[in-house]
Amino acid sequence: MQDSYREIFLSESQEYIDNINGCLVRLEENPRDLNSLNEIFRCTHTMKGMSATMGYDKIAQISHQMEDLLDELRGQKKFVTSHIIDTLFAGVDLLEKLIQEVRLNQESKTDISACMEALKNLLREEILPEPLAAAGIETGKTPFSASDEVEFTETELIKFKKAKENGFNVFNIRITLSANCPMKEARAFLVITNLKRQGEILGALPSLEALKEGKFDRSFLIVLVVKEKSEILQQELMGISEVDNVNISPAEMKPQAPSIPEPAHPQETASLPSAAIIPPPGSGSAGTQTEQQSSYLKKIQSIRIPVQRLDKIMNFMGELAISKIRLVQVVQSLKIQELEEISFTLDHLTSALQDEIMQTRLLPVAYILDNFTRVVRDLARRKNKEIDLEIIGSEIELDRVVLDEIGDPLIHLLRNSIDHGLEAPEERMSKGKNPKGKISIQVTRQKGHISIEISDDGRGVDFAAVGRKAVEKGLIPEQEASNLDAKRVLEILTMPGFSTAKEITDTSGRGVGLDVVKVKIESLGGRLDFETKIGLGTKFLLTLPLTLAIIKAMLVKIKEEILAVPLMNIRETIKVRPEEIKMVQHFEVLNVRNEVIPVIRMEKELGISGNNGQNTAGLNEAISLVIIEYEKKALALLVNQIIGEQDIVVKPLPAFVKKTKGIAGATILGNGRVALILDIMSLKN
C-alpha cells in the first residue's frame, strides 16, 4: 500500500466524519431533512468504498451496515427516531476510533461486534415514528381536508400501501359523541385506547393531541389500520358510553402533495480515495475524439500538502525575511545603484512570496466550529437540557497554528456554559424563559485581530457566590469579597483549582476549565474578557492574533532599546510640542483633533533605564508619539524615535519572561539584534 494513498484516505475520511456529525445533528432536529440524510448516506457510502479498497475491513463493515440503515431511512421504510440517531452517532464514534488506529499505524484491537449487532437489530425491527412527528400527524398539521377526505403524505402513503399489501384494512372512522357528553376529552381517550388495541392509528382529525385536550366539537375522525372487519369495530365502539354514532368507510389513497424526488444514488464504485482516481470513460456528449479524451484528463486543481512541510516552508520564509532586511540595510549604507535596484526587486518578490505562504496557512474557523454542534448535542443530552447552538462568522480565516490551539479552550467555555450557565428546562420555565437555552458563538475580524464571543442566556455569574467560595478557599481576604468587579471575578474564576460546582462530574467541578482557557489564550498573545448579568446570561470574549508567524510592525526607539509595535494596532504617528501634553487628574493626556487621548511614557511603563534621560529632541522641540487603538479606544505612546515600518518574524519568549507586562514576543532585526514586540492589549490596562 502506498503511503500517499493512506494519507489521502486519512484526510478525506476525517472530512467525511465531520460532515456526518454535523448532518446527524441537523437530522435529529428535523427528521424530514432529506438533504442531510442524503449527505450522510453519500459520505458513508464513499467511506465504505475507500476503506474496502485500502483493506481496512472494520471501517468498511461498520460503514456498510450504517449505509444499509440509512438506505432504509431514505426509502422511508423506516423512520428517524432518537434511538436510531444515537446508534448512528455511536457508529461514527467507532469509525473515528478506527481511523485514529490507522493514523497511528496500530494494529486494530477495537471490538465492533456490539455496534454491528445494534445496527442489524435496527434493520430487523419495525420502527414507528417517535412520536408520529415524522409522519406529520401530531405536529399540528392535519393530513385531512375539511371535507374529511383523507390526503396522505408520502410517509403515510407508504404505510397505507404496505398495510394493503399485507392484507390489512384501512378505515376512516367517524365517531360522534352525545350532545350532553360531560367530559368529551376522557371519552375520546377511551375511543383512542380501544382502537389502539385493535390496530394502528394512521392519522386523526383533529390531531391526537388535540383530542386528548378536548379541542374538538362532538365528532372526530380516526384513520385505522386493522385486520378486523368494519362490523366488529362498529360493535366495539358503540359499546362505549356517550358514543352517539360511528360511521366506518374505507380510506382512499389521496396524496397530499407531490412526492419529493429521490436524488440519484451515488455510483456504486469501490475505489481508491478521490485524489488517486483516474476518471473512467463515460458516455459524454457528441464531439471529436480529441475533445472526449481531453475531458478525461482533467487538470489538477488542488493538492494536499502535509502540515509539517508547510511549517518548514514558513520557518525558511522567516529566515529569508530576516536576511532580506539585513541585505537591504547593507545595500542602503553602500549606496551602489545597481545593488539598490536588485535589492528593491528582491524585497518586492520576497514580500509577495511571504504573503502567498501566509495564505496557505489560513483556514476558516468553521474547521473547528462545525464540530461543536455534536459536542453541544452530546453534553446537552447528558445534562438533560435543551440547547440551541448558533454559530456566526465561521467563514472568517485564521492561522492554522492559532486554530489548532484554540479548540480546547472553546470546548471548555462551551462546557462551562452548559454545566454552570444554562438552567434546566423546568427552572427556565419557572423564570419565564424559553425552556430551550441558547448558546451563541460569534466570530468577528477586527483590525489585525480576531474576536470569538461565546455567550449564553443562562443564569449569569453571581459575584457574591464567587466571593464566598474564594474566601472559603483562602484565595482572597473576606473584606475584598464584598467589593468584586468583573475583572477581579474573572481573575478568581481562572485561578487553578477554583470551581463553584457543588459536586465533581465528568463535565466540570475540578476547577481546570477556565484556568486552561486563560493560560492557552495568553500563550497565543491573546486576551480573555467576560461580561455577565444575573438572570440574563454570560459572555466570554477571546481576542486573538490572526497569525503567529510574520507580521508588519513599526520599529521605535525607547532610550537605547528598540521595540516593535504591531502595525495593525497603529492609527497614526505624530509629533507634538511638549507643552501640548496636559495633566488631567494625575494622568497625561493629549488633544488630537478634539479627541482626548491618554499618554503613556514608555520608558516608565516598561522600566527602561539608560543614559538618554530626555527625549531625542530638545526640551522645546517636537516629540514623537505613536497613536494606537484597540476596541475603538486610543492611546498615545511617547517614544524617543520612530525608526520605520518593517516585516518582523515573531519568535516565542522563554517561559520565565512570558508574563512580563507589555511584551508579547521578540524578533531578530537585520543587524542580528533582538527587539521586543509590544503587547498592546496589556498596555490598555
C-alpha positions, 0 to 999 in steps of 0.5 A, spaced: 500 500 500 502 506 498 503 511 503 500 517 499 494 513 498 493 512 506 494 519 507 489 521 502 484 516 505 486 519 512 484 526 510 478 525 506 475 520 511 476 525 517 472 530 512 467 525 511 466 524 519 465 531 520 460 532 515 456 526 518 456 529 525 454 535 523 448 532 518 446 527 524 445 533 528 441 537 523 437 530 522 435 529 529 432 536 529 428 535 523 427 528 521 424 530 514 431 533 512 432 529 506 438 533 504 442 531 510 440 524 510 442 524 503 449 527 505 450 522 510 448 516 506 453 519 500 459 520 505 458 513 508 457 510 502 464 513 499 467 511 506 465 504 505 468 504 498 475 507 500 476 503 506 474 496 502 479 498 497 485 500 502 483 493 506 481 496 512 475 491 513 472 494 520 471 501 517 468 498 511 463 493 515 461 498 520 460 503 514 456 498 510 451 496 515 450 504 517 449 505 509 444 499 509 440 503 515 440 509 512 438 506 505 432 504 509 431 511 512 431 514 505 426 509 502 422 511 508 421 504 510 423 506 516 423 512 520 428 517 524 427 516 531 432 518 537 434 511 538 436 510 531 440 517 531 444 515 537 446 508 534 448 512 528 452 517 532 455 511 536 457 508 529 461 514 527 464 514 534 467 507 532 469 509 525 473 515 528 476 510 533 478 506 527 481 511 523 485 514 529 488 506 529 490 507 522 493 514 523 497 511 528 499 505 524 496 500 530 494 494 529 486 494 530 484 491 537 477 495 537 471 490 538 465 492 533 461 486 534 456 490 539 455 496 534 454 491 528 449 487 532 445 494 534 445 496 527 442 489 524 437 489 530 435 496 527 434 493 520 430 487 523 425 491 527 419 495 525 420 502 527 414 507 528 415 514 528 417 517 535 412 520 536 408 520 529 412 527 528 415 524 522 409 522 519 406 529 520 400 527 524 401 530 531 405 536 529 399 540 528 398 539 521 392 535 519 393 530 513 385 531 512 381 536 508 375 539 511 371 535 507 374 529 511 377 526 505 383 523 507 390 526 503 396 522 505 403 524 505 408 520 502 410 517 509 403 515 510 402 513 503 407 508 504 404 505 510 397 505 507 400 501 501 404 496 505 398 495 510 394 493 503 399 489 501 399 485 507 392 484 507 390 489 512 384 494 512 384 501 512 378 505 515 376 512 516 372 512 522 367 517 524 365 517 531 360 522 534 359 523 541 352 525 545 350 532 545 350 532 553 357 528 553 360 531 560 367 530 559 368 529 551 376 529 552 376 522 557 371 519 552 375 520 546 381 517 550 377 511 551 375 511 543 383 512 542 385 506 547 380 501 544 382 502 537 389 502 539 388 495 541 385 493 535 390 496 530 394 502 528 392 509 528 394 512 521 392 519 522 386 523 526 382 529 525 383 533 529 390 531 531 391 526 537 393 531 541 388 535 540 383 530 542 386 528 548 385 536 550 378 536 548 379 541 542 374 538 538 366 539 537 362 532 538 365 528 532 372 526 530 375 522 525 380 516 526 384 513 520 385 505 522 389 500 520 386 493 522 385 486 520 378 486 523 372 487 519 368 494 519 362 490 523 366 488 529 369 495 530 362 498 529 360 493 535 366 495 539 365 502 539 358 503 540 359 499 546 362 505 549 358 510 553 356 517 550 358 514 543 352 517 539 354 514 532 360 511 528 360 511 521 366 506 518 368 507 510 374 505 507 380 510 506 382 512 499 389 513 497 389 521 496 396 524 496 397 530 499 402 533 495 407 531 490 412 526 492 419 529 493 424 526 488 429 521 490 436 524 488 440 519 484 444 514 488 451 515 488 455 510 483 456 504 486 464 504 485 469 501 490 475 505 489 481 508 491 480 515 495 478 521 490 485 524 489 488 517 486 482 516 481 483 516 474 476 518 471 473 512 467 470 513 460 463 515 460 458 516 455 459 524 454 456 528 449 457 528 441 464 531 439 471 529 436 475 524 439 480 529 441 475 533 445 472 526 449 479 524 451 481 531 453 475 531 458 478 525 461 484 528 463 482 533 467 487 538 470 489 538 477 486 543 481 488 542 488 493 538 492 494 536 499 500 538 502 502 535 509 502 540 515 509 539 517 512 541 510 508 547 510 511 549 517 518 548 514 516 552 508 514 558 513 520 557 518 525 558 511 520 564 509 522 567 516 529 566 515 529 569 508 525 575 511 530 576 516 536 576 511 532 580 506 532 586 511 539 585 513 541 585 505 537 591 504 540 595 510 547 593 507 545 595 500 542 602 503 549 604 507 553 602 500 549 606 496 551 602 489 545 603 484 545 597 481 545 593 488 539 598 490 535 596 484 536 588 485 535 589 492 528 593 491 526 587 486 528 582 491 524 585 497 518 586 492 518 578 490 520 576 497 514 580 500 509 577 495 512 570 496 511 571 504 504 573 503 502 567 498 505 562 504 501 566 509 495 564 505 496 557 505 496 557 512 489 560 513 483 556 514 476 558 516 474 557 523 468 553 521 474 547 521 473 547 528 466 550 529 462 545 525 464 540 530 461 543 536 454 542 534 455 534 536 459 536 542 453 541 544 448 535 542 452 530 546 453 534 553 446 537 552 443 530 552 447 528 558 445 534 562 438 533 560 437 540 557 435 543 551 440 547 547 440 551 541 447 552 538 448 558 533 454 559 530 456 566 526 462 568 522 465 561 521 467 563 514 472 568 517 480 565 516 485 564 521 492 561 522 492 554 522 497 554 528 492 559 532 486 554 530 489 548 532 490 551 539 484 554 540 479 548 540 480 546 547 479 552 550 472 553 546 470 546 548 471 548 555 467 555 555 462 551 551 462 546 557 462 551 562 456 554 559 452 548 559 454 545 566 454 552 570 450 557 565 444 554 562 438 552 567 434 546 566 428 546 562 423 546 568 427 552 572 427 556 565 420 555 565 419 557 572 423 564 570 419 565 564 424 563 559 424 559 553 425 552 556 430 551 550 437 555 552 441 558 547 448 558 546 451 563 541 458 563 538 460 569 534 466 570 530 468 577 528 475 580 524 477 586 527 483 590 525 489 585 525 485 581 530 480 576 531 474 576 536 470 569 538 464 571 543 461 565 546 455 567 550 449 564 553 442 566 556 443 562 562 443 564 569 449 569 569 455 569 574 453 571 581 459 575 584 457 574 591 457 566 590 464 567 587 466 571 593 464 566 598 467 560 595 474 564 594 474 566 601 472 559 603 478 557 599 483 562 602 484 565 595 482 572 597 481 576 604 473 576 606 473 584 606 475 584 598 469 579 597 464 584 598 467 589 593 468 584 586 468 587 579 468 583 573 475 583 572 477 581 579 471 575 578 474 573 572 481 573 575 478 568 581 474 564 576 481 562 572 485 561 578 487 553 578 483 549 582 477 554 583 470 551 581 463 553 584 460 546 582 457 543 588 459 536 586 465 533 581 462 530 574 465 528 568 463 535 565 466 540 570 467 541 578 475 540 578 476 547 577 481 546 570 476 549 565 477 556 565 484 556 568 486 552 561 482 557 557 486 563 560 493 560 560 492 557 552 489 564 550 495 568 553 500 563 550 497 565 543 498 573 545 491 573 546 486 576 551 480 573 555 474 578 557 467 576 560 461 580 561 455 577 565 448 579 568 444 575 573 438 572 570 440 574 563 446 570 561 454 570 560 459 572 555 466 570 554 470 574 549 477 571 546 481 576 542 486 573 538 492 574 533 490 572 526 497 569 525 503 567 529 508 567 524 510 574 520 507 580 521 508 588 519 510 592 525 513 599 526 520 599 529 521 605 535 526 607 539 525 607 547 532 610 550 537 605 547 532 599 546 528 598 540 521 595 540 516 593 535 509 595 535 504 591 531 502 595 525 495 593 525 494 596 532 497 603 529 492 609 527 497 614 526 504 617 528 505 624 530 509 629 533 507 634 538 510 640 542 511 638 549 507 643 552 501 640 548 501 634 553 496 636 559 495 633 566 488 631 567 487 628 574 494 625 575 494 622 568 497 625 561 493 626 556 493 629 549 488 633 544 488 630 537 483 633 533 478 634 539 479 627 541 482 626 548 487 621 548 491 618 554 499 618 554 503 613 556 511 614 557 514 608 555 520 608 558 516 608 565 511 603 563 516 598 561 522 600 566 527 602 561 533 605 564 539 608 560 543 614 559 538 618 554 534 621 560 530 626 555 527 625 549 531 625 542 529 632 541 530 638 545 526 640 551 522 645 546 522 641 540 517 636 537 516 629 540 514 623 537 508 619 539 505 613 536 497 613 536 494 606 537 487 603 538 484 597 540 476 596 541 475 603 538 479 606 544 486 610 543 492 611 546 498 615 545 505 612 546 511 617 547 517 614 544 524 617 543 524 615 535 520 612 530 525 608 526 520 605 520 515 600 518 518 593 517 516 585 516 518 582 523 518 574 524 515 573 531 519 568 535 516 565 542 519 568 549 522 563 554 517 561 559 520 565 565 519 572 561 512 570 558 508 574 563 512 580 563 507 586 562 507 589 555 511 584 551 508 579 547 514 576 543 521 578 540 524 578 533 531 578 530 532 585 526 537 585 520 543 587 524 542 580 528 539 584 534 533 582 538 527 587 539 521 586 543 514 586 540 509 590 544 503 587 547 498 592 546 492 589 549 496 589 556 498 596 555 490 598 555 490 596 562 
